[in-house]
Each structure stands twice: as C-alpha cells, then as structure tokens.
Amino acid sequence: MNNPLNPLLELLWAFVGLFLTIFGTMIEASLTSPLSGWGDSGSMVLSLGVTYQVGAILLVGCLGGKNAGALSQIAYLTLGLTPWFPVFSQGGGWDYTSQPIFGYLLGFVPGAWVCGWIAFRSRRQLETLALACFAGLLTIHATGWLYAVILRLSSDKFWAIIWTYSVTAIPGQVAIACTAATIAYVIRRVLFY
C-alpha cells in the first residue's frame, strides 16, 4: 500500500512535524501513576527522562509518510544550524555539528523516513505503526552511534555518549514510541487512511 496522501497534504504534515519537533524539544515527557494517588498527596508525576521530540518525529512519519517525515526533519536541522534559530535542545548554530549529540539529530531524517515508509507499507494496523516507530527509533540511534564513530572519539567518550544519549534514553523513548503509534492509529482511523 502506497502513501494515499497527495503532495499538498504531505507538505502540510511536514509543517506540522516541524512545529511538533520544535515544541516537543521544550516539553519533558512524563506520566502519572494512578496507584500513588490513593492517599492525600494526589497522583505522582514520573519523568521519563526525555522530551517529546522523538515522539513528534515518529508521529509525523506515521501520519504523513516518509516524505513528510524526512522533509520536516530536514527543515528542523536547517533551522537549527542557522545562528538565528537555536531550536536544538542545547542551542544551535553550525558549531553544533562538532558535538556528538548532532549524530542523533542527523538520525531524525532517516528515522522519520524509515518510520513513514514502514507505516504505509501495508494496511493501517497498530502493530504496523508500532513496528514503524521502533524501526525509526533504532535508525535514529544507529545514526547517532555512527556519527560518534566518524568523530573518532576516544573509547571512554564514545561509551559515555552511547550511555547518555541511547541507553538511558531508550526506556522513555520506547514509551513515547508506543504512544506515538497509538495516537497515529486513532488519527488515521478517524481520517480514514
């Protein structure tokens, strides 16, 4: 099954993806624990240790397809590399390319593309959308690892980058990927595509 969206609608999803990615960078992902709310203290909010940025990337891939997903992330990288729009989590500008975290940002483009490609390969099913999100997430991390290798970091620094940006982030990002797949499934059912 090919992407049933016309190019104008894909462009609209690309703009939505760009804005969701920018705003998702600013909002920390968390969840509430209903079991802790039985006492007088109310419910407890637990941080997932990540932002909604990756969820936005996966969501637009599942809703807009591979072209919209990749285009939104190319626009995001372009904005972030200019000195006038510091949209990355730690600022922006061309100097950001020398930081190991930039590899993960580069991974947003192929990650969104892979997610969108898988999401529209077959009928709309929650399992397919979840697989698309997990494949996109894996692509983001693999690109980050490859970029760290290209930078020729020392062994200690390489493993510190992998620990900080992959190992500790994966549990929260998996929860966000599941949420993105579920939201995409509901929206695609409502919009009949």
C-alpha positions in Angstrom: 0.0 0.0 0.0 1.5 3.3 -1.0 1.0 6.6 0.8 -2.5 7.8 -0.1 -1.7 11.4 0.7 -1.3 14.0 -2.1 1.8 16.2 -2.1 -0.1 19.2 -0.7 -1.2 17.1 2.3 2.3 15.7 2.7 3.6 19.3 2.8 1.1 20.2 5.5 2.2 17.2 7.6 5.8 18.3 7.1 5.0 21.7 8.6 3.1 20.0 11.4 6.0 17.8 12.0 8.4 20.7 12.1 6.4 22.5 14.7 5.8 19.4 16.8 9.5 18.7 16.8 10.4 22.2 17.9 7.8 22.3 20.6 8.5 18.7 21.6 12.1 19.6 22.3 10.9 22.0 25.0 8.5 19.6 26.9 9.7 16.9 29.2 7.8 13.6 28.8 6.2 12.3 32.0 3.4 10.1 33.1 1.2 10.0 36.2 1.0 7.0 38.4 -2.7 6.5 39.4 -1.7 4.0 42.1 0.1 6.6 44.1 -3.0 8.8 44.2 -4.9 6.9 46.7 -3.6 8.9 49.6 -3.9 12.6 50.4 -0.9 13.6 48.4 -2.6 13.2 45.0 -1.2 11.4 42.0 2.6 11.2 41.4 4.1 12.5 38.2 7.1 10.5 36.9 9.6 11.9 34.5 10.6 9.6 31.6 13.9 11.4 31.3 13.3 12.5 27.7 11.4 15.1 25.8 8.6 14.6 23.3 10.9 15.5 20.4 11.4 11.9 19.2 7.7 11.2 19.6 6.9 14.1 17.3 9.3 12.7 14.7 7.7 9.2 14.8 4.2 10.6 14.9 4.6 12.7 11.7 6.2 9.7 10.0 3.2 7.5 10.8 0.7 10.2 9.8 2.4 12.0 6.9 4.5 9.3 5.4 8.2 9.1 4.5 8.4 12.3 2.5 6.6 14.4 5.1 8.6 12.9 7.9 12.0 13.4 6.2 11.1 16.9 5.0 10.1 18.1 8.4 13.4 16.9 9.9 15.5 18.5 7.1 13.7 21.8 7.8 14.4 21.3 11.6 18.1 20.7 11.0 18.3 23.6 8.6 16.7 25.9 11.2 18.8 24.6 14.0 22.1 25.1 12.1 21.4 28.7 11.4 22.6 31.1 14.1 19.1 32.8 14.2 17.0 29.8 15.3 18.6 27.9 18.2 15.9 25.2 18.2 18.1 22.3 19.3 17.9 21.3 23.0 21.3 22.9 23.7 21.1 25.9 21.3 22.1 25.7 17.7 24.4 27.1 15.0 26.9 25.5 12.8 29.3 24.7 15.7 26.7 22.1 16.9 28.0 19.7 14.2 31.1 19.1 16.2 29.1 17.8 19.2 28.5 14.1 19.4 24.8 14.7 20.0 24.5 16.0 16.5 24.6 12.5 15.1 21.3 11.7 16.8 19.8 14.9 15.3 21.1 13.8 11.9 19.3 10.5 12.6 16.0 12.3 12.7 15.9 12.5 8.9 16.4 8.8 8.1 14.5 7.8 11.2 11.4 9.8 10.1 11.8 8.4 6.6 12.0 4.8 7.7 9.1 5.2 10.1 6.9 6.7 7.4 8.0 4.1 4.8 7.0 1.2 7.1 3.8 2.9 8.3 2.4 3.0 4.8 3.7 -0.4 3.5 0.6 -2.3 4.5 -2.9 -1.8 5.9 -3.3 0.5 8.9 -2.8 -1.7 11.9 -1.5 -0.8 15.4 1.2 -3.4 15.1 2.5 -2.0 11.8 2.6 1.5 13.3 4.4 0.3 16.4 7.0 -1.5 14.2 7.4 1.7 12.1 8.1 3.7 15.3 10.5 1.2 16.7 12.4 1.0 13.3 12.5 4.8 13.2 13.8 4.9 16.8 16.5 2.3 16.0 17.5 4.3 12.9 17.9 7.5 15.0 20.2 5.7 17.5 22.2 3.8 14.9 22.9 7.1 13.1 24.0 8.7 16.4 26.4 5.8 17.0 27.8 6.0 13.5 28.4 9.8 13.9 30.2 9.1 17.2 32.5 6.7 15.3 33.0 9.2 12.5 34.1 11.8 15.1 36.8 9.4 16.2 36.0 9.8 19.9 38.1 8.1 22.4 36.8 4.8 23.7 35.7 6.3 27.1 34.0 9.3 25.5 32.3 7.1 22.9 30.8 4.8 25.5 29.8 7.8 27.6 27.9 9.2 24.6 26.2 5.9 24.0 25.3 5.6 27.7 24.0 9.2 27.9 22.1 9.5 24.7 21.0 5.9 24.0 21.0 3.6 27.0 19.4 6.0 29.5 17.1 7.5 26.9 15.7 4.2 25.4 13.2 3.3 28.1 11.5 6.7 27.9 11.7 6.8 24.1 10.1 3.3 23.8 7.2 4.6 25.9 6.9 7.6 23.7 7.1 5.4 20.5 4.2 3.3 21.8 2.2 6.4 22.5 3.0 7.9 19.0 1.9 4.6 17.4 -1.3 4.6 19.3 -2.1 8.2 18.6 -1.3 7.7 14.9 -3.6 4.7 14.8 -6.5 6.6 16.2 -6.0 9.6 14.0 -5.6 7.5 10.8 -8.8 5.7 11.7 -10.6 9.0 12.2 -9.3 10.4 8.9 -9.9 7.1 7.0 -6.4 6.5 5.7 
